[in-house]
Amino acid sequence: MKQNKKPIVELEWSYLDYALEAIAFTAAVSAPLIAFSHYSELPDTIPIHFNSWGEPDGRGGKAFLWLLPALGLGIYALMTFLNKSPHTFNYPVQITEDNAEWQYTRATRAIRLLKAVICFCFALITWFMIKTAMGEAQGLPTWLLFLLLGGTLIPVFILLFGRTKKR
């Protein structure tokens, strides 16, 4: 079977691309800083799991607080690296010289949006874990679940089911 070689295109970033990168970077760096700044104030056990209503239903050692910030930094790094090679992605249409820039821009923007949402939500969950452990909150707010679900599913649906051709 003949392999179709996709063109390599240098993409220009829009203001939206820069904004999404800034949000993702700020959130990815903020989560460990939030954890570090509150770590010494925390009790030995903290809430580490929350049910679908945002109520804490699992506890563990305060070292678990580092899990989400570490995952957030890892996801940020991995998705940033991945976004440098949009010609290696799978696409729902055949990539040609004519549509490569459009398709690559859509795909890299979707990854930037996913990265920003995930890093932002991880930073918020870290914050609410701390506030819940300190008795200043009752758990995660319900809107955070909707932000995480909607923010991760909507870009995927737009990418998969949105228009595939530039107007």
C-alpha positions, -999 to +999 in steps of 0.1 A: +000+000+000+014+034-010+020+058+018+006+093+011+033+119+022+017+149+037+031+183+030+050+201+058+038+237+062+050+265+084+019+278+103+013+314+113-002+319+147-032+341+153-040+361+185-062+332+196-033+308+193-011+330+214-039+335+240-045+297+243-008+291+247-006+318+274-035+303+293-021+268+291+014+279+302+001+301+330-021+273+343+005+246+340+030+267+359+005+280+385-006+246+397+027+236+412+032+271+426-002+269+443+006+235+457+040+247+469+027+278+485+001+259+506+018+226+512+031+233+547-003+245+559-021+213+549-031+185+573-014+151+568-045+137+549-063+156+522-092+149+499-078+133+468-109+120+450-143+137+444-176+121+433-197+134+404-213+160+426-179+174+436-180+160+472-148+145+485-151+107+488-115+097+491-086+108+513-049+103+511-015+117+521-008+153+513+019+142+489-010+134+464-014+171+460+016+170+436-001+145+412-023+169+392+004+197+389+029+171+377+003+156+352-005+191+340+031+200+333+035+166+316+004+171+294+015+207+286+050+195+275+036+165+255+009+185+237+034+213+229+058+188+214+030+170+195+017+203+181+051+209+163+043+181+138+008+185+125+018+166+093+020+134+114-016+136+126-045+115+112-071+136+095-107+129+083-098+141+048-068+136+025-042+163+031-030+180-001-009+211-008-042+231-011-058+221+022-027+214+044-025+248+060-062+249+068-063+214+082-031+218+102-042+251+117-075+236+128-058+206+144-031+225+162-057+250+175-078+222+188-048+208+206-040+242+221-076+246+233-075+211+249-042+218+265-054+251+279-086+236+293-069+206+309-041+227+325-066+253+337-089+226+352-060+208+369-049+241+385-085+247+397-088+212+411-055+216+429-068+249+444-101+233+455-083+203+469-063+227+491-094+248+501-114+216+509-085+202+530-083+235+549-121+235+555-127+266+533-147+247+507-170+217+506-154+201+475-153+209+438-179+232+423-203+215+399-194+240+371-159+227+371-171+192+359-190+209+331-160+230+322-138+199+321-162+178+301-173+206+277-139+220+273-124+187+263-153+173+242-163+204+223-130+209+205-129+172+195-164+174+181-157+206+162-125+190+148-143+157+138-176+170+127-169+206+118-164+218+083-134+202+067-130+227+039-121+264+041-148+287+027 
